[in-house]
Amino acid sequence: MERLYSISSEEAGLPYGLALTAFGAEAVRSVLQQPRWAKLYSSLQSTAQPTDGPTTFGIRLPGELIFEIAGRGECLYDFYADPDGVRLYAAARKRDWTPAAEVLGGKSITAQEALLAYGAVSLFTAVDKGSGLRGET
């Protein structure tokens, strides 16, 4: 999978609310609660709590943090790259069916690979709308 983005690039970050959708609350919070992230991003740690409200959802999480979230086992979705490398698909991780993307020749890739190849917004869009495009902003 071709790597286009660095975890420190703007395209690798996401607002907190979109990260919750793309990865699930458990995966996001498990990373935010780790001491090394709490220390580096103490303002996020103190505001991103179970009492999340509208202002919290807009807090931008940096790419380094999103990359770690994407590697968590608690994430809700698996990702598939279309054979042409343009589209990204998401399928619920806990399922008893084969995702259409896999049936149609899509290659299973990790969320971290997808983040680096497609950008964070593409991951969110794949989860939210069924497919995302490489480089969506």
C-alpha positions, 0 to 999 in steps of 0.5 A: 500500500502506497504511503502518502501521508505522515502521521504528523500531517494535517490529513492524519488528524481528525476532530474528536467527534469524527474519531469516535465514529471512525474508530469507536468510543472505546478505542478513542478513550483507551488511547486518550487515557494513556499516561503518555498521551494525557501528558502530551495532550493534557487539554484533550484529556481533561475535556474528552470525558464521558460527558462529551458535549458539542464543544468537545466533538470539535477538538482536533486530535493530532495524527500521532494520536489518531494513528495510535487509535487506529492500531487498537483492537477495540476499533469497530471497523476493518478497512478494504482498499479497492483494487484500483487504490482509489476507494476505501471501504469499511466493514464492521469488525464483529460480523458473520458475513463477508464484506462486499469489498472483499468479494469484489477483490478489495484488499484488507488493510489495517486501519493504520495502513488506511490512515497513511494511504488514504488520510483520516477523513477517508476512514471516517467517510468509509465508515459513515457513508460506505466508502471513502476516496483517497485524499478526501479532505 
